Amino acid sequence: MASNTKATTVKRKNRHEKAGRRRKNKQARKSTASKTELFAGLGEPGKPAPKR
């Protein structure tokens, strides 16, 4: 049977690894800007672009 310290250490290591994986997965879900975000600065379709 493993010691309490060893079990705690392993749980902590797993938690850190999972946190990094969750962070990366969150980034990967939103890696590309949507069409509306890409062309938001160009204004409405069929109308002149806003002045800078």
DOZA-65065 format. One record per atom (N, C-alpha, C): residue number from 1; residue in one letter; atom name; x, z, y. Coordinates in pm, 1 decimal. Layout:
// residues N
+-----+-----+------+----------+----------+----------+
|   n | res | atom |        u |        w |        v |
+-----+-----+------+----------+----------+----------+
| NUM |   a |   CA |        X |        Z |        Y |
...
+-----+-----+------+----------+----------+----------+
//
This chain:
// residues 52
+-----+-----+------+----------+----------+----------+
|   n | res | atom |        u |        w |        v |
+-----+-----+------+----------+----------+----------+
|   1 |   m |    N |     84.3 |      0.0 |   -118.7 |
|   1 |   m |   CA |      0.0 |      0.0 |      0.0 |
|   1 |   m |    C |     88.4 |      0.0 |    124.4 |
|   2 |   a |    N |     55.2 |    -84.8 |    219.7 |
|   2 |   a |   CA |    137.3 |    -97.9 |    339.8 |
|   2 |   a |    C |    116.8 |     21.7 |    433.2 |
|   3 |   s |    N |    218.2 |     48.3 |    511.7 |
|   3 |   s |   CA |    207.7 |    159.4 |    605.8 |
|   3 |   s |    C |    116.4 |    120.1 |    722.4 |
|   4 |   n |    N |     68.1 |    221.2 |    790.3 |
|   4 |   n |   CA |    -19.5 |    197.9 |    905.9 |
|   4 |   n |    C |     55.4 |    122.0 |   1015.2 |
|   5 |   t |    N |    183.1 |    154.6 |   1035.8 |
|   5 |   t |   CA |    263.5 |     88.3 |   1137.4 |
|   5 |   t |    C |    276.9 |    -61.2 |   1107.9 |
|   6 |   k |    N |    304.8 |    -93.1 |    982.1 |
|   6 |   k |   CA |    321.4 |   -232.9 |    942.6 |
|   6 |   k |    C |    190.0 |   -309.8 |    963.1 |
|   7 |   a |    N |     78.9 |   -248.3 |    923.4 |
|   7 |   a |   CA |    -51.5 |   -313.7 |    939.0 |
|   7 |   a |    C |    -81.4 |   -338.7 |   1086.3 |
|   8 |   t |    N |    -53.7 |   -239.7 |   1171.1 |
|   8 |   t |   CA |    -77.1 |   -253.5 |   1314.6 |
|   8 |   t |    C |     10.2 |   -363.4 |   1373.4 |
|   9 |   t |    N |    136.9 |   -368.6 |   1331.0 |
|   9 |   t |   CA |    230.4 |   -470.1 |   1381.1 |
|   9 |   t |    C |    182.7 |   -610.0 |   1345.0 |
|  10 |   v |    N |    138.1 |   -626.9 |   1223.1 |
|  10 |   v |   CA |     91.7 |   -758.6 |   1178.5 |
|  10 |   v |    C |    -34.3 |   -799.0 |   1253.7 |
|  11 |   k |    N |   -126.0 |   -702.2 |   1273.2 |
|  11 |   k |   CA |   -249.2 |   -732.1 |   1347.1 |
|  11 |   k |    C |   -217.0 |   -773.5 |   1490.3 |
|  12 |   r |    N |   -121.3 |   -705.2 |   1551.0 |
|  12 |   r |   CA |    -82.0 |   -736.1 |   1689.3 |
|  12 |   r |    C |    -22.0 |   -875.9 |   1697.2 |
|  13 |   k |    N |     64.0 |   -908.8 |   1601.6 |
|  13 |   k |   CA |    126.5 |  -1041.2 |   1597.8 |
|  13 |   k |    C |     20.1 |  -1150.0 |   1582.6 |
|  14 |   n |    N |    -75.3 |  -1127.3 |   1491.5 |
|  14 |   n |   CA |   -183.5 |  -1224.2 |   1470.8 |
|  14 |   n |    C |   -267.6 |  -1241.1 |   1596.6 |
|  15 |   r |    N |   -293.7 |  -1130.4 |   1663.1 |
|  15 |   r |   CA |   -375.4 |  -1136.2 |   1784.9 |
|  15 |   r |    C |   -305.6 |  -1218.7 |   1893.0 |
|  16 |   h |    N |   -173.7 |  -1200.7 |   1906.8 |
|  16 |   h |   CA |    -98.5 |  -1278.7 |   2005.4 |
|  16 |   h |    C |    -98.4 |  -1426.7 |   1969.4 |
|  17 |   e |    N |    -79.6 |  -1457.7 |   1842.3 |
|  17 |   e |   CA |    -79.1 |  -1597.5 |   1799.7 |
|  17 |   e |    C |   -215.3 |  -1661.0 |   1823.0 |
|  18 |   k |    N |   -321.8 |  -1588.3 |   1789.1 |
|  18 |   k |   CA |   -457.0 |  -1641.5 |   1806.5 |
|  18 |   k |    C |   -489.8 |  -1660.9 |   1954.0 |
|  19 |   a |    N |   -439.9 |  -1571.7 |   2039.8 |
|  19 |   a |   CA |   -465.0 |  -1584.6 |   2183.6 |
|  19 |   a |    C |   -403.3 |  -1713.5 |   2235.3 |
|  20 |   g |    N |   -281.6 |  -1742.5 |   2191.2 |
|  20 |   g |   CA |   -215.7 |  -1866.5 |   2232.0 |
|  20 |   g |    C |   -289.7 |  -1988.1 |   2180.9 |
|  21 |   r |    N |   -335.5 |  -1982.2 |   2057.6 |
|  21 |   r |   CA |   -408.6 |  -2094.5 |   1998.9 |
|  21 |   r |    C |   -540.2 |  -2116.3 |   2071.7 |
|  22 |   r |    N |   -609.7 |  -2005.6 |   2105.0 |
|  22 |   r |   CA |   -736.6 |  -2016.6 |   2177.9 |
|  22 |   r |    C |   -713.3 |  -2078.8 |   2315.5 |
|  23 |   r |    N |   -604.3 |  -2037.6 |   2380.7 |
|  23 |   r |   CA |   -572.4 |  -2092.1 |   2513.0 |
|  23 |   r |    C |   -547.1 |  -2241.9 |   2503.8 |
|  24 |   k |    N |   -469.5 |  -2282.4 |   2404.5 |
|  24 |   k |   CA |   -437.6 |  -2424.4 |   2388.0 |
|  24 |   k |    C |   -563.0 |  -2504.6 |   2353.1 |
|  25 |   n |    N |   -650.5 |  -2447.8 |   2269.1 |
|  25 |   n |   CA |   -774.2 |  -2517.2 |   2233.5 |
|  25 |   n |    C |   -863.7 |  -2534.5 |   2355.0 |
|  26 |   k |    N |   -866.7 |  -2433.4 |   2441.1 |
|  26 |   k |   CA |   -947.2 |  -2442.0 |   2562.7 |
|  26 |   k |    C |   -893.7 |  -2553.7 |   2652.9 |
|  27 |   q |    N |   -761.1 |  -2563.6 |   2663.4 |
|  27 |   q |   CA |   -699.8 |  -2670.0 |   2742.9 |
|  27 |   q |    C |   -732.3 |  -2806.6 |   2684.1 |
|  28 |   a |    N |   -725.3 |  -2816.9 |   2552.2 |
|  28 |   a |   CA |   -744.7 |  -2945.3 |   2486.1 |
|  28 |   a |    C |   -888.4 |  -2994.3 |   2501.9 |
|  29 |   r |    N |   -983.9 |  -2902.0 |   2506.4 |
|  29 |   r |   CA |  -1123.8 |  -2942.2 |   2523.4 |
|  29 |   r |    C |  -1144.8 |  -3009.2 |   2658.1 |
|  30 |   k |    N |  -1068.5 |  -2968.6 |   2760.8 |
|  30 |   k |   CA |  -1086.7 |  -3020.6 |   2896.3 |
|  30 |   k |    C |   -957.7 |  -3087.3 |   2943.0 |
|  31 |   s |    N |   -903.1 |  -3177.1 |   2862.1 |
|  31 |   s |   CA |   -774.7 |  -3236.4 |   2898.8 |
|  31 |   s |    C |   -792.4 |  -3357.8 |   2988.8 |
|  32 |   t |    N |   -906.3 |  -3425.6 |   2981.0 |
|  32 |   t |   CA |   -927.3 |  -3548.4 |   3056.7 |
|  32 |   t |    C |  -1039.1 |  -3527.0 |   3157.3 |
|  33 |   a |    N |  -1017.8 |  -3573.8 |   3279.3 |
|  33 |   a |   CA |  -1121.0 |  -3563.4 |   3382.1 |
|  33 |   a |    C |  -1234.9 |  -3658.9 |   3349.3 |
|  34 |   s |    N |  -1356.3 |  -3615.2 |   3378.7 |
|  34 |   s |   CA |  -1471.9 |  -3700.4 |   3351.0 |
|  34 |   s |    C |  -1478.7 |  -3813.7 |   3453.4 |
|  35 |   k |    N |  -1566.2 |  -3910.7 |   3426.4 |
|  35 |   k |   CA |  -1580.4 |  -4026.2 |   3516.2 |
|  35 |   k |    C |  -1624.4 |  -3980.3 |   3654.5 |
|  36 |   t |    N |  -1716.5 |  -3886.2 |   3660.9 |
|  36 |   t |   CA |  -1764.2 |  -3839.2 |   3791.8 |
|  36 |   t |    C |  -1654.5 |  -3765.5 |   3868.0 |
|  37 |   e |    N |  -1569.7 |  -3690.6 |   3795.5 |
|  37 |   e |   CA |  -1459.0 |  -3622.1 |   3862.2 |
|  37 |   e |    C |  -1353.3 |  -3720.7 |   3911.1 |
|  38 |   l |    N |  -1327.0 |  -3825.2 |   3831.4 |
|  38 |   l |   CA |  -1224.7 |  -3922.4 |   3870.0 |
|  38 |   l |    C |  -1262.5 |  -3997.7 |   3997.5 |
|  39 |   f |    N |  -1390.6 |  -4036.4 |   4007.0 |
|  39 |   f |   CA |  -1432.9 |  -4122.0 |   4117.6 |
|  39 |   f |    C |  -1510.7 |  -4045.5 |   4224.0 |
|  40 |   a |    N |  -1502.4 |  -3914.2 |   4225.9 |
|  40 |   a |   CA |  -1578.2 |  -3833.3 |   4321.2 |
|  40 |   a |    C |  -1536.0 |  -3862.4 |   4465.1 |
|  41 |   g |    N |  -1408.5 |  -3886.8 |   4487.9 |
|  41 |   g |   CA |  -1358.9 |  -3910.4 |   4623.0 |
|  41 |   g |    C |  -1394.1 |  -4046.6 |   4679.1 |
|  42 |   l |    N |  -1450.5 |  -4134.4 |   4598.5 |
|  42 |   l |   CA |  -1480.9 |  -4270.1 |   4644.1 |
|  42 |   l |    C |  -1621.4 |  -4283.1 |   4701.2 |
|  43 |   g |    N |  -1701.6 |  -4180.1 |   4692.1 |
|  43 |   g |   CA |  -1836.0 |  -4183.0 |   4748.3 |
|  43 |   g |    C |  -1937.1 |  -4243.0 |   4652.7 |
|  44 |   e |    N |  -2058.1 |  -4264.1 |   4705.3 |
|  44 |   e |   CA |  -2167.3 |  -4318.8 |   4626.0 |
|  44 |   e |    C |  -2143.3 |  -4466.0 |   4595.4 |
|  45 |   p |    N |  -2189.4 |  -4513.8 |   4478.7 |
|  45 |   p |   CA |  -2176.0 |  -4655.9 |   4447.7 |
|  45 |   p |    C |  -2260.6 |  -4740.8 |   4542.6 |
|  46 |   g |    N |  -2204.6 |  -4851.9 |   4588.7 |
|  46 |   g |   CA |  -2275.9 |  -4942.3 |   4679.2 |
|  46 |   g |    C |  -2266.7 |  -4904.0 |   4824.6 |
|  47 |   k |    N |  -2202.8 |  -4789.6 |   4853.4 |
|  47 |   k |   CA |  -2188.1 |  -4747.2 |   4993.3 |
|  47 |   k |    C |  -2039.7 |  -4744.8 |   5026.3 |
|  48 |   p |    N |  -2005.0 |  -4755.0 |   5154.8 |
|  48 |   p |   CA |  -1861.4 |  -4753.3 |   5190.7 |
|  48 |   p |    C |  -1797.7 |  -4618.5 |   5157.8 |
|  49 |   a |    N |  -1669.8 |  -4623.2 |   5128.3 |
|  49 |   a |   CA |  -1595.9 |  -4501.3 |   5095.1 |
|  49 |   a |    C |  -1587.3 |  -4412.1 |   5217.8 |
|  50 |   p |    N |  -1584.9 |  -4280.3 |   5198.9 |
|  50 |   p |   CA |  -1575.8 |  -4189.5 |   5316.0 |
|  50 |   p |    C |  -1442.7 |  -4206.4 |   5388.1 |
|  51 |   k |    N |  -1447.4 |  -4186.5 |   5519.9 |
|  51 |   k |   CA |  -1325.1 |  -4197.3 |   5602.0 |
|  51 |   k |    C |  -1235.4 |  -4078.2 |   5571.5 |
|  52 |   r |    N |  -1105.9 |  -4099.6 |   5573.2 |
|  52 |   r |   CA |  -1010.4 |  -3991.2 |   5545.7 |
|  52 |   r |    C |   -974.0 |  -3916.7 |   5668.4 |
+-----+-----+------+----------+----------+----------+
//
